[in-house]
Amino acid sequence: MEKIHKIALLLFLCVWGAVSCSEEHPFSSAFMEKPVSTLDLGEIGAEGMVYVKASGEKTFLGTRDVLAKSLERPQMNVDFTYDFYIGRHEVICKDFNETMGFVTGVTVPCLMDSLPASNVTFFDAVLYANALSKKYGLDSAYSFSKVDLDAEKHCVKMKNFKFVPKSSGYRLPTEAEWTLVASENWNPGNGWNAVNSGAVVHKVCSSNESQNRICDMAGNMLELVNDRYASFKDTTVANFVGSIDGDALGSCVVKGGSYYSSPTTMNLYNRGDTYPILSSTKGDYIGFRLARGSIPDAMWFSDNGSTVSAPITPLIESAELKSMTGSYNAKLVFRNDAQGNLVYMNFGKTTTVVQFEDGVEVFHPDISPNGKYVAFCTSMEGSSQTSFIYVRDLTDASSKAVRMSSMKGAIPRWRVNPNGDTVIVFVSSAGGNRGDQFLLEGTWQVKFSNGKFGTPEKIFDGAYHGGVLNDNRLAISSSPLLRARLSDGTWKTDMIWYNGEQACNASLAKDGSNRTLFLDFGGSEGREFVGVDYGVHERLLIADSTGRLVQSVPSPAGYSFDHSEWAVGILKDSASNLVVATLSDINGVHREVVLVDLNDGRIVPLVEGEELWHPCLWVWQDSPNRPKPVVDMDSAGVYYDSEVQNPYSFAAVEMGIKLKSFWKERDDLQAVILGSSMLLDAVDDKAMIYTKTLNMGVSMMDINLFDYLIRNYVIPYAPNVKYLVVELSPGLMFRSYQEVTAFVLESSPGILYDRLHLSEATKNEIAEFSQQQQFPKILLGQQYLDGTFLMPSGSWEAPIVNVDLTPLTFDALVLQYNLKIWELLKALADSKGIQLIAAIPPRNPGYKDTEAFDPYGPSWEVAHQIIDAVKNMGIMVFDEYKDGHHDYTDAMAYNPNHLSYLGAALFTARLDAFLSALP
């Protein structure tokens, strides 16, 4: 009875929510959009650009509407201290094709020259902007080192892509610039939209608002802007340019709605589409306009919402890093000296960048042998000022740094003692080592476990902060001298190496070779060894266990090294020749962290920034000194790889998240839901009362993926599943495996690995590795409410048919093939004692008045034939569409195909009750 009451309450809340969140609620979008009336627009220039006198103006991004998407909240104000130019209209086909024919050779189809250029990628727009900058003698606004083109010569990827806001060249407008201009005359009903467009694009400046100086900002084409996604804050930011990090998908902000969009759903604060728009996405309703002009003092947001004036840009791809380190499992930490905070980069298959900003000064960070923790101090080598040791958990971005409170300490280095204890070795002071005070200080060690420091133990006198062997036989110090402590356990001696000449940044190898890495100041011993003169820090120097020089690597021309350290982690022998360092330019600015391979002297940039110090690179490789796991940790459980080109990357991310949840919950599952985004958004599995359920829905997917996941994961490895709920959408039954599913499955390294290696013997290790892959919120935040796969409240909008219904006949071969999949799944489920249920989630009820079942077709007659064919197989059908005669209100919808969180609450409650009533 209590469970029945819970369902009744849930249904009541759905109905109440539908009323309270109607168009009359106090957070409506109309409340937010107050046009700017003071904007001064100049004349239209010869190149079609309008001068915008924005200096001193303000605009807003986002909204206070609590039901808006998470990345559209809260409302944030933006100030402008500069003027700029913006295109009167979107770039047209004629101009794009004429220009790009000489750049990449790409052309887009045009029924007439004055139509907006569509089916272009973000990177196509970047190349077009740079081409115009070159044409007019302006500095390029974008830099990159390499482009990847698809078969049609569209640019789908750029290596080392970087936006240069100080450039005066052509570029995409920022989201703030676009919103400032659009708010001057925002009236979506007057633009080309779903009501008046006839579902086709129109020539630029031809709508009812064409008398305005700037055209088509509401409707016609959904427009790419310059920003990458950043979460807003309830504050004011000057000269805002978006996210400093972007995201692993390369998601783009798009503005304005298109000819497909209902005017009631077009808001100034909207910044996305139904599915993520990626840098490689093309669409017949996606275009762009250009802006021009320098942005002084540009301000980005980091992933945690803090303002940053200089970006931190990864410069190496995972595959290239693996070629140097032998592993995808690599992590980098360093000090961002501009802010004084710690930066953590997890390379893996997907590079993520996290900045920890809690006000703690960070110097000399060092990653633990297992890669889970980083220790650092609050002062630097050569300084005798008070310093403290901290440790931070790298596996939890929200963790607080823990301080060793029992004593002061500097320059921590992790090591594993002969008895197997992992400890942090540190010195009592990092001051200079030239005088007697050096030996009055001490070298110490302390355990760190369960988030707490143990009691520090003194190892010996002298502040040997360059490293101590785990048997204490050799210890190193530098600044200003290269100083060594040698011992055999019964005797000890303190020696000055390198002829007493100045040295710094000493780092003792941990591979048993007892080599010391250091930098010098162009000393005579170094010059004699190298055979040529060189300047300060222009050589990496390596000494053997006696202090004799054995190797040297020159810095790149125009640069010098700084902050050099051996790579750490679980390394095979050859990896001991990897060194990480910073490069300093002629002005003394440390803009790059580089990886140096001592085997061949190769120097490869890892990351670029404004002022980067004290890097530490951690790598986990297979080693002959430890047992090799049954599975390959570089591939097992890694179900999403940002390096793999995939037009449905957002679906690959969703599948990765769902498989991670599957491996975590598989033993307890009683029901598994499989569907496209229509079912993904309709079932809140955490709200299922009667049945332990996992919603494994994935956007854009069809019966081909559902069949694969059921056969290869659910049935073999979820022993207690009693119900399989699989989406039945007639229009999606006309898709072949190759159309969509193949892109997702065949671009997932984890799926490919599982095909060869997943078994009863390996399942636990694969399950464990699957939990290590991280999926930052930014990957999915543009469409889902926080922490869910649920949509905000929208409306059913206008029913639009996106396909030609003519070829969608019941006797189509692809349909008959997919019906056979249903039949075989039914037989498989029966053999395992599992109930197979076909679910039809609601769509726009307005389709009952059209000839199509939904936007994907087919005709009503064919749709009923498909549904009847499934029923005739003995498969139960849970139908909440009811041919459009359902009770899901406008507030329960997100758009014509998807339920909002309110609709999901009702759908989930009904499905839960349906399953609980089955025998």
Secondary structure, 3 states (H helix, E strand, C coil): CHHHHHHHHHHHHHHHHHHHCCCCCCCCHHHHCCCCCCCEEEEECCCCEEEEECCCCEEEECCCCCCCCHHHCCCEEEECCCCEEEECCCCEHHHHHHHHCCCCCCCCCCCCCCCECCCCCHHHHHHHHHHHHHHCCCCCCEECCEEEECCCCCEEEEECCEECCCCCCEECCCHHHHHHHHHHHCCHHHCCCCCCCCCCCCCCCCCCCCCCCCCCCCCCCEEEEEEECCCCCCCEEECEEEECCCCCCCEEEEECCCCCCCHHHCCCCCCCCCCCCECCCCCCCEEECCEECCCCCCEEECCCCCEECCCCEECCCHHHHHHHHCCCCEEEEEEECCCCEEEEEECCCCCEEEEECCCCCCEEEEECCCCCEEEEECCCCECCCCCCEEEEECCCCCCCCEECCCCCCEEEEEEECCCCCEEEEEECCCECCCCCHHHHCEEEEEEEECCEECCCEEEEECCCCCEECCCCCEEEECCCCEEEEEECCCCEEEEEEHHHCCEEEEEECCCCCCCEEEEECCCHHHHHHHCCCCCCCCEEEEECCCCCEEEEEECCCCCEEEEEEECEEECCHHHHHEEEEEEECCCCCEEEEEEEECCCCEEEEEEECCCEEEEEEEEECCCCCCCCCCCCCCCCCCCCCCCCCCCCHHHHHHHHHHHHHHHHHHHHCCEEEECCHHHHCCCCHHHCCCCCEEECCCCCCCHHHHHHHHHHHHHHHCCCCCEEEEECCHHHHHCCCCCCHHHHHCCCHHHHHHHHHCCCCCHHHHHHHHCCCCCCHHHCCCCCCCCCCCCCCCCCCCCCCCCCCCCCCCCCHHHHHHHHHHHHHHHHHHHCCCEEEEEECCCCHHHHHCCECCCCCCEHHHHHHHHHHHHHCCCEEEECCHHHCCCCCHHHEEECCEECHHHHHHHHHHHHHHHHCCC
